[in-house]
Amino acid sequence: MRILLIGASGTLGSAVAAELGQRHEVITAGRQSGDVRMDLTDVASIRQGLAKAGELDAVISTAGRVTFAPLADFAAAPFGESKHTLGITDKLMGQVNLALAARDHLRDGGSITLTTGILSEQPIAQGSSASLVNGAVEAFVRAAAIELPRGLRINVVSPNVLVEAMGDYAPYFRGFEPVTAARSALAFSRSVEGLQTGQVYKVY
């Protein structure tokens, strides 16, 4: 397969590249590195990156930023001024726009795999924006799965906090049992190389 992987330079993305790269051609993409440059907050960049990548069998996103802050810091504000703006623009709409644009570059029966995380159902302090965004992405995937044409599939991988990230995130995830990036990467393999669609693959 020819697979486009956005966020390939990150901890999770690197593990996914290592897993799928054993069997397939992985085209890496990111804002500042990779075979293709792609910024999920810029629709033109998404379209240009997909065009450069050419015809594909799978598109994977392991990218997406959100704001972690106490709920007290979130004030009612218009979009663009809200602290939710980053998560909605990047991890939510960035991945949604990627999925919508990818339809025209995928071969029949191709797949799209997006990324959320455990906070969609297990909230933590300062994680309200991440929970909001992750839940919205998962709802979109379930709905999109029933309308995609040409046998295209779409799934999402929802990992727990990563072992490799605990140096930065341990204070936020007390009591959580972290998972390795390599274990999380297996769920992406399941999405790309399997046959299911509309699934949320939880790696907890």
N, C-alpha and C positions, 0 to 999 in steps of 0.2 A: 504494500500500500504506500501511497504518497500522503504523508500526514503533516499538516501545518500545526506547529505547537507555539502558541503565544504565551510568553512568560517563561521561556525555556531556560533563562539564566538564573531563575530563583531556585530556592531549595526544593520545592515540590516539582517545579518544571524540570530541573536537572534529573531528578529521579525518574520522572515520566519519560524523558528522552533516553535515559539509560535502559529502561525496561523495553520500550517499543523499538528503540534503535537496534536491538538485537535481531529483529525480524523484518523491519520496514525502513523505508526512507523517511527520515524525520527532517523537515524544514523548520529551522528555528526562527522565532520572531520575538521582538521586544522593542521597547521605546529607544534603547540606546545600544543594543547589541543583537546579534543573530544574522541569519542569512537574509532576512527581510526585516525592515524597520516598520513597526506598527504601534500606534498610540490609540488605545481603546477609547479615549475621550474625544477622538477626532474621526468622524465618519469618513472623511476623505482619505485619511491615513489607512483606515481599515480597508477601504475599497482598493486603494493603490497596492497595499500589501498582498491582498488576495489576488489581484491581477498579476503581480510579479511572481507569486507562487505557482500560478498556473492551475491546471486541472488537478483536483484532489480527491482522495478517498475518505479523508477525515480531517476535521478541524477541532483542535483542543485549545481551551483557554485555562491556564493556571494562574492568570493574572487578575488583578483587581484590588484597589485600595479603598479603605474605609477609615472613618475618624473614630478613634477610641477616646471617649471623654465622659465625665459624669453627666447624668441626665440633667442635673441642675444647670449645666452649661449650655443646654439646648433651649433656645428661646424660640417662640413662634416667630417665623421669619419667612419672607418670600424665597423662592428658589434662587440660588446664587448667593444669598446672604446666610442661609441656614447652614448649621454644621453638618447637616445631612447631605449637603450638595456634593461633596467629594465621593461618598459611597454611591449615591444615586447616579452621578455622572460617569464614574469609573467602573465600579464592580457590577452595578445593575445595568444601566443603559449601554455601557461599553460591551458587555457580554451579549446583551439582547441584540444590539446592532450588529455585532460580529455574527451571531447566528442567522440573522435575517439576510445579511450580505453574503454569507457563505453558501446559501442555497444555490446561487448561480454558478458556483465554482466546484461543486461536489458532483461526482459521478453518481449515476443511479445507485441507490442502496447505500450511499455514503452516510457518515455520521458526524454529529456535532456533540462535543462534550464540554460542559461548563463546570465551574467550581464554586462551591459555597463553603459550608463549614458547620460545625456542631452548634454554633450559636443560633442557628435557625430554630432549634428546639430546646437548647439548654443555655439559657441566658446567663450572663455574668455582669457584674458591676462594670460600668463604663462601656458596655458592649451593645447598647440599644440600637445604634446605627447599623452595626454589623448584623444584628438579628433582623432588623427591618429589611435590609438589602438581601440577605441570604434567603429569607422567606419569599421575597418577591421573585428572585431568580428561579427558585424551585417551582413556584406556582406557574411561572411562564413556561418552563420546560414541560410540565405536565400538560398544559394547554396546547402548546405548539406541536407536541408529539402527534396529536390527533388530526392535524391539518397539513403537515409537511407533505409535499408531493414526491413522486418518483421513488417511493420506498425509502426516502431519507429518514434517518433516526436522530433523536436528540435525547441526551441524558445529562445528569449532573452528578458529580462526585462531591460528597460532603464529609471531609475528614475532620477528625479531632485535632486538637493542637498538636503540632509536630514535635517529636523528641528534639530535633535539631533547632527548634525555635524557642525552647524552654529557657534559654539564657536571657531572652528578652521578655518572654510572656509568662514565665512562672508565677509572678505575683498576681496575675489576672486569672490564672487557671488552677488555683489550689484545689486539690482533691480530684482533678481530672487525670485520667491515665493516658499520657500522650502516646501517639503512634509514630512509627518511623515513616519518613518520606517514601522509602522503598515499598513498605506495605501499602501506603496510600496509592502508589503508582499502579499497583495491581488492579485497582478498581477502574483506572483509565483503560487498561488493557481489556478488561471485561466489557467496558462500554464500546470500545473501538472494534474489538475482534468478536464480540458476541452479536446477538440478534435482537436484544430487547430495546424498547424505546419508551420514553416518558418515565424513566426510572430515576430515583434518587439513591445512589449507592453510598451508604453510610459506612465510614471506616472509623468505628469507635472502639 
